[in-house]
């Protein structure tokens, strides 16, 4: 698409004009669809981002080594990675509502398995049940990403999609922030039965909102027509640009998941930070990520520069993680380490909504679920591999090696993201 035309289209579309001028009720309903998508993603994010933040208590209560901790947390991500693409294809064939409800209810069942068989002290098989339950929760809960993304892309204009998808993606740090704020203390004082019960309640609330608000957009609504139809001619799984975006999105999540999963352990073991400070720092990361995602979505909608923004985020993340590694190598004190960790965590989380918007636009309207599923499969495969890579790196050369390795991964993403289209 011509860049000037794309920017003009984006500016026109970001006005308050309804998606279907003849149906203002449908235009208002799109925000309810977005709210349902945010709730579903937040409830699942509280699982895959919140449980890792309990890592200090999880390691102690379950009596795990760092390698076992990495395996358990990694299997949660591996489950999501294995399920994302099939869920995305099913979403394109069956629709958003059916897939989202099936996944949320399945996640509730997986969490109940953890309550029944995987609480600390339940026997020699507890660790196996913990791993199985977390992997199953990831496998089923991963359905929320592609299905809610397809719903949002269907109800919003092209010039609003960056903002809408970024708002939807704020559900990830929102859910993670709630998890970071509540779950460590809940685990420490009430046990992991209460943790899993709280996560079940969140999923059930999302089921209710999905039943209440989520439906297919009106067939005549312009959002289905604003993505250029020639993009649908090439299947998403054979589209080189889609693959570049998906792989870049996945790899740039490596430093993010390393920080989310092991940032608390780093502050605790390296700087002897307490649980309150750890929760505060990780909450700041999640809240800052939510704000930066909304701002980046709005900013790129106005300027039509999604690709340039993504490349810039890769370079910025590389620099900030290199700084964090340098501080760890020099033995810096707690305050600069905590501040650097927070800033790096926010920066490496700001770009998600923009990346998913560009990925969906490149795939075309009929293959949004498949493209988002591919992207999320790459993301959670990287989540799994990163969780397995951090403990050996830590044992080999300490925390400086962990953060510097993440900086190199972020730097390698820069050439993967496609350059901006020429005007």
Residue pairs with C-beta under 8 A, 6 or more apart in sequence:
1 228
1 421
2 423
3 304
3 420
3 421
3 422
3 423
4 423
6 304
6 421
7 303
7 304
9 158
9 159
9 226
10 158
10 159
10 162
10 301
10 302
10 303
10 304
11 159
11 302
12 159
13 157
13 158
13 159
13 160
13 226
14 157
14 159
14 160
14 163
14 301
14 302
18 24
18 26
18 27
18 28
19 26
19 27
19 30
19 155
19 156
19 157
19 217
19 221
19 222
19 223
20 26
20 27
20 218
20 220
20 221
20 222
21 27
23 218
23 221
26 217
26 218
26 221
29 155
29 213
30 155
30 156
30 217
32 212
32 213
33 151
33 152
33 155
33 213
33 214
33 215
33 217
34 152
34 155
34 156
34 164
34 167
34 168
35 209
35 213
36 148
36 151
36 206
36 209
36 210
36 212
36 213
36 214
37 144
37 148
37 149
37 151
37 152
37 168
37 171
37 214
38 167
38 168
38 170
38 171
38 174
39 171
39 205
39 206
39 209
39 210
40 100
40 104
40 144
40 148
40 171
40 206
40 209
40 210
41 144
41 145
41 148
41 168
41 169
41 171
41 172
41 175
42 171
42 172
42 174
42 175
42 178
42 202
42 206
43 104
43 144
43 175
43 199
43 202
43 203
43 205
43 206
44 104
44 107
44 141
44 142
44 144
44 145
44 175
44 203
45 171
45 172
45 173
45 174
45 175
45 176
45 179
46 175
46 176
46 178
46 179
46 183
46 198
46 199
46 202
47 76
47 107
47 111
47 137
47 138
47 141
47 175
47 179
47 199
48 76
48 77
48 80
48 138
48 141
48 383
49 172
49 173
49 175
49 176
49 179
49 180
49 260
49 286
50 175
50 176
50 178
50 179
50 180
50 182
50 183
50 199
51 58
51 73
51 76
51 134
51 179
51 183
51 195
52 73
52 260
52 261
53 176
53 179
53 180
53 183
53 184
53 260
53 264
53 279
53 282
54 183
54 184
54 187
54 192
54 195
55 69
55 73
55 261
55 262
55 264
55 265
56 184
56 264
56 265
56 268
56 275
56 278
57 184
57 187
57 188
57 275
58 64
58 69
58 72
58 187
58 192
59 66
59 69
59 265
61 120
61 187
61 191
61 192
62 68
62 72
62 120
62 126
62 127
62 130
63 120
64 72
64 127
66 265
66 391
66 394
67 391
68 127
69 391
70 261
70 387
70 388
70 390
70 391
71 131
71 387
71 388
72 127
72 130
72 131
72 134
73 134
73 261
73 387
74 383
74 384
74 385
74 386
74 387
74 388
75 131
75 134
75 135
75 138
75 384
76 134
76 135
76 137
76 138
77 138
77 257
77 380
77 381
77 383
77 384
77 387
78 135
78 138
78 380
78 381
78 383
78 384
79 134
79 135
79 136
79 137
79 138
79 139
79 140
79 141
79 142
79 380
80 138
80 139
80 141
80 142
80 145
80 376
80 379
80 380
80 383
81 138
81 142
81 376
81 377
81 378
81 379
81 380
81 381
81 383
81 384
82 139
82 377
83 138
83 139
83 140
83 142
83 143
84 142
84 145
84 146
84 373
84 374
84 375
84 376
84 377
84 379
84 380
85 370
85 373
85 374
85 377
86 373
87 99
87 103
87 142
87 143
87 145
87 146
87 147
87 369
87 373
88 146
88 369
88 370
88 371
88 372
88 373
88 374
88 376
89 369
89 370
89 373
90 99
90 369
91 99
91 143
91 146
91 147
91 150
91 369
91 373
92 150
92 366
92 367
92 368
92 369
92 370
95 216
96 147
96 148
96 150
96 151
96 154
96 214
96 216
97 147
97 210
97 214
97 215
97 216
99 143
99 146
99 147
99 369
100 143
100 144
100 147
100 148
100 151
100 210
100 214
101 207
101 210
101 211
102 140
102 143
103 140
103 141
103 142
103 143
103 144
103 147
104 141
104 143
104 144
104 203
104 206
104 207
104 210
105 203
105 207
106 140
106 141
106 143
107 137
107 140
107 141
107 203
108 200
108 203
108 204
108 207
109 140
110 133
110 136
110 137
110 139
110 140
110 141
111 133
111 137
111 196
111 199
111 200
111 203
112 196
112 200
113 129
113 132
113 133
113 136
114 129
114 130
114 133
114 134
114 137
114 192
114 196
115 193
115 196
115 197
115 200
117 125
117 126
117 129
117 133
118 126
118 129
118 130
118 132
118 133
119 126
119 191
119 192
119 193
120 126
120 191
120 192
122 129
138 380
141 203
142 376
142 380
144 206
145 372
145 373
145 376
146 368
146 369
146 370
146 372
146 373
146 376
147 369
148 168
149 165
149 168
149 356
149 360
149 368
149 369
149 372
150 360
150 368
150 369
150 372
151 214
151 217
152 161
152 164
152 165
152 168
153 161
153 165
153 223
153 357
153 360
153 365
153 368
154 216
154 217
154 221
154 223
154 224
154 365
154 368
155 164
155 217
155 221
155 223
156 164
156 223
157 222
157 223
157 226
158 223
158 226
158 227
158 361
159 301
160 301
161 223
161 301
161 357
161 360
161 361
162 296
162 297
162 298
162 300
162 301
162 306
162 353
162 354
162 357
163 294
163 297
163 298
163 301
163 353
164 297
165 297
165 353
165 354
165 356
165 357
165 360
166 293
166 294
166 296
166 297
166 298
166 352
166 353
166 354
166 357
167 293
167 294
167 297
167 353
168 353
169 293
169 297
169 352
169 353
169 356
170 289
170 290
170 291
170 293
170 294
170 353
172 289
172 349
172 352
173 285
173 286
173 287
173 288
173 289
173 290
173 293
173 349
174 286
174 290
175 202
176 260
176 286
176 289
177 283
177 286
177 287
177 290
180 279
180 282
180 283
180 285
180 286
181 279
181 283
182 198
183 195
183 198
184 264
184 275
184 278
184 279
185 275
185 279
186 194
186 195
186 198
187 194
187 195
188 275
217 223
217 224
224 365
227 360
227 361
227 364
227 365
228 364
229 364
231 239
231 361
231 362
231 363
231 364
232 363
232 364
232 365
232 366
232 367
233 364
235 367
236 242
236 363
236 364
236 367
236 370
236 371
236 374
237 370
237 374
239 362
239 363
241 362
241 418
242 359
242 362
242 363
242 371
242 374
243 374
244 416
244 417
244 418
245 355
245 358
245 359
245 362
245 375
245 417
245 418
246 359
246 371
246 374
246 375
246 377
246 378
247 378
247 416
248 310
248 314
248 355
248 413
248 416
248 417
249 352
249 355
249 356
249 359
249 375
249 378
249 379
250 375
250 377
250 378
250 379
250 381
250 382
251 378
251 382
251 409
251 410
251 412
251 413
251 416
252 313
252 314
252 317
252 348
252 351
252 355
252 409
252 410
252 413
253 379
253 382
253 383
253 386
254 382
254 385
254 386
254 406
254 409
254 410
255 317
255 321
255 344
255 348
255 406
255 407
255 409
255 410
256 345
256 348
256 349
257 382
257 383
257 386
257 387
258 386
258 390
258 402
258 403
258 406
259 285
259 341
259 344
259 345
259 348
259 406
260 282
260 285
260 345
261 386
261 387
261 390
262 390
262 394
262 402
263 278
263 281
263 282
263 285
263 341
263 345
264 278
264 282
266 328
266 337
266 341
266 399
266 402
267 273
267 277
267 278
267 281
267 334
267 337
267 338
267 341
268 278
270 328
270 337
270 399
271 333
271 334
271 337
271 338
272 334
273 281
273 334
273 338
277 334
277 338
281 338
281 341
281 342
282 345
284 342
284 346
285 341
285 342
285 345
285 346
285 349
288 342
288 345
288 346
288 349
289 345
289 346
289 349
289 350
292 346
292 347
292 349
292 350
293 349
293 350
293 351
293 352
293 353
294 353
295 350
296 309
296 350
296 351
296 353
296 354
297 353
297 354
297 357
299 309
300 306
300 309
300 354
300 357
305 420
306 354
306 355
306 357
306 358
307 358
307 417
307 418
307 419
307 420
307 421
308 419
308 420
309 351
309 354
310 351
310 354
310 355
310 358
310 417
311 414
311 417
311 419
313 347
313 348
313 350
313 351
314 410
314 411
314 413
314 414
314 417
315 410
315 411
315 414
316 347
317 344
317 347
317 348
317 407
317 410
318 407
318 408
318 410
318 411
318 414
319 407
320 340
320 343
320 344
320 347
320 348
320 407
321 344
321 348
321 403
321 404
321 406
321 407
321 410
322 403
322 404
322 407
323 340
323 344
324 337
324 340
324 341
324 344
324 403
324 407
325 399
325 400
325 401
325 402
325 403
325 404
325 406
325 407
326 400
326 404
327 336
327 337
327 340
328 337
328 398
328 399
328 400
328 402
328 403
329 400
329 404
348 410
355 375
356 372
356 375
359 371
359 372
359 375
360 368
360 371
360 372
362 371
363 370
363 371
389 405
390 402
393 401
393 402
393 405
394 401
394 402
